[in-house]
Amino acid sequence: MNSIKQTEDFHRGDSLPLEQVLDGLPWNSDGLLPAIAQQYDTGEVLMLAWMNRQALEETLRTGRVCYWSRSRQQLWRKGESSGQVQMLKEMRLDCDGDTILLKVDQTGPACHTGRRDCFYNLVQGDRVVVDKDPLIDPAELYGK
């Protein structure tokens, strides 16, 4: 059962054991949930990635954000190759428990393109316009 649904009738300060909530989350068929990273002090949405339970638990344990890389099929500790780490300030679950919100302190660019965030493609009418330049060349960022 999705324990997080129980909180709909809770009042401020009521709580459930974390383990119980994690056991009841609606992980997809690959054992993943989407995780939105947001800069904690500005509210800027930085990126969307995926977390499995191991990544979520590591993030809570260490304070450094860890995701699941679907392309590499392994844990991905944000910044392990670029140095652009995300430190967790706060983790939240939405009302259905099917999305994670990570309020983070992002070092430098969050996007592999060298941009501050991954949402630089702005839809304007019948065009998609790039509205942000890279802060750093990806070749320099990843040492390629």
C-alpha positions as CSV (number, residue, x, y, z in Angstrom):
1,M,0.0,0.0,0.0
2,N,1.2,3.5,-0.8
3,S,1.7,4.9,2.8
4,I,2.1,8.4,1.5
5,K,-1.6,8.6,0.7
6,Q,-2.3,8.3,4.4
7,T,-0.8,11.8,4.9
8,E,-3.6,13.4,3.0
9,D,-5.6,13.5,6.3
10,F,-2.6,14.3,8.5
11,H,-2.0,17.6,10.2
12,R,1.2,19.6,10.3
13,G,3.7,17.7,12.4
14,D,2.1,14.2,12.0
15,S,4.5,11.7,10.5
16,L,5.1,8.1,9.3
17,P,8.3,6.0,9.5
18,L,10.5,6.6,6.5
19,E,11.0,2.9,5.9
20,Q,7.3,2.3,5.8
21,V,6.9,5.1,3.2
22,L,9.7,3.9,1.0
23,D,8.3,0.4,1.1
24,G,5.0,1.7,-0.2
25,L,6.2,4.1,-2.9
26,P,4.9,3.3,-6.4
27,W,8.3,2.6,-8.0
28,N,7.9,2.0,-11.8
29,S,8.6,-1.4,-13.4
30,D,12.3,-0.6,-13.5
31,G,12.3,0.3,-9.7
32,L,12.6,4.0,-10.4
33,L,10.9,7.3,-9.6
34,P,11.4,10.7,-11.3
35,A,13.4,13.2,-9.2
36,I,13.3,16.9,-9.9
37,A,16.3,18.9,-8.7
38,Q,15.6,22.5,-7.7
39,Q,18.1,25.1,-6.4
40,Y,17.2,25.4,-2.8
41,D,17.7,29.2,-2.4
42,T,16.4,30.5,-5.8
43,G,13.7,27.9,-6.7
44,E,15.3,27.4,-10.1
45,V,14.4,24.0,-11.6
46,L,17.7,22.5,-12.6
47,M,17.0,19.0,-14.0
48,L,15.0,15.8,-13.9
49,A,16.7,12.5,-13.3
50,W,15.7,9.1,-11.9
51,M,16.3,7.5,-8.5
52,N,16.0,3.9,-7.3
53,R,15.7,3.1,-3.7
54,Q,19.4,2.6,-3.3
55,A,20.2,6.1,-4.8
56,L,17.5,7.7,-2.6
57,E,18.9,6.0,0.5
58,E,22.5,6.9,-0.4
59,T,21.4,10.5,-0.9
60,L,19.8,10.7,2.5
61,R,22.8,9.0,4.2
62,T,25.5,11.1,2.6
63,G,23.9,14.4,1.7
64,R,25.3,14.2,-1.8
65,V,22.7,13.6,-4.5
66,C,22.9,10.2,-6.2
67,Y,20.7,9.2,-9.1
68,W,20.2,6.0,-11.2
69,S,21.7,6.3,-14.7
70,R,19.3,4.6,-17.1
71,S,21.8,4.7,-19.9
72,R,24.7,3.3,-17.9
73,Q,22.5,1.1,-15.6
74,Q,24.4,2.1,-12.5
75,L,24.3,4.6,-9.7
76,W,25.3,8.1,-10.8
77,R,26.7,10.4,-8.1
78,K,26.1,13.9,-9.5
79,G,29.4,15.5,-10.3
80,E,31.5,12.4,-10.1
81,S,33.1,13.1,-13.5
82,S,32.4,16.9,-13.8
83,G,32.9,18.1,-10.2
84,Q,29.6,19.8,-10.4
85,V,28.0,18.2,-7.3
86,Q,24.5,18.6,-5.8
87,M,24.3,18.7,-2.1
88,L,20.9,17.8,-0.6
89,K,19.2,20.5,1.5
90,E,15.7,19.0,1.6
91,M,13.9,16.0,0.0
92,R,10.1,16.0,-0.5
93,L,7.6,13.5,-2.0
94,D,4.6,14.6,-3.8
95,C,1.0,13.8,-2.7
96,D,1.0,10.5,-4.6
97,G,4.6,9.5,-3.8
98,D,5.3,9.1,-7.5
99,T,7.7,12.1,-7.8
100,I,10.7,13.2,-5.7
101,L,11.6,16.8,-5.2
102,L,15.2,17.5,-4.3
103,K,16.1,20.9,-3.0
104,V,19.8,21.1,-3.7
105,D,22.8,23.4,-3.6
106,Q,24.2,23.0,-7.1
107,T,27.9,23.6,-7.8
108,G,28.2,25.2,-11.2
109,P,26.2,23.9,-14.2
110,A,23.7,21.1,-13.7
111,C,23.4,20.2,-17.3
112,H,25.9,18.0,-19.3
113,T,25.9,20.7,-21.9
114,G,27.6,23.1,-19.5
115,R,24.4,25.1,-18.9
116,R,23.2,26.0,-15.5
117,D,20.0,23.9,-16.0
118,C,18.7,21.4,-18.5
119,F,15.7,23.5,-19.5
120,Y,17.2,25.8,-22.1
121,N,14.9,24.9,-25.0
122,L,12.1,27.5,-24.9
123,V,9.0,26.7,-26.9
124,Q,7.9,30.0,-28.6
125,G,4.9,29.5,-31.0
126,D,6.1,27.2,-33.7
127,R,9.8,27.4,-32.8
128,V,12.1,25.9,-30.1
129,V,14.6,28.6,-29.1
130,V,17.8,28.1,-27.1
131,D,17.6,30.8,-24.4
132,K,20.7,30.0,-22.4
133,D,24.4,29.8,-23.3
134,P,26.7,27.2,-21.6
135,L,28.6,28.5,-18.6
136,I,31.5,26.2,-19.5
137,D,32.4,24.2,-22.5
138,P,31.4,20.5,-21.9
139,A,34.8,19.3,-23.2
140,E,36.4,21.4,-20.4
141,L,33.8,20.3,-17.9
142,Y,34.4,16.6,-18.6
143,G,38.0,16.8,-19.6
144,K,37.4,15.3,-23.1
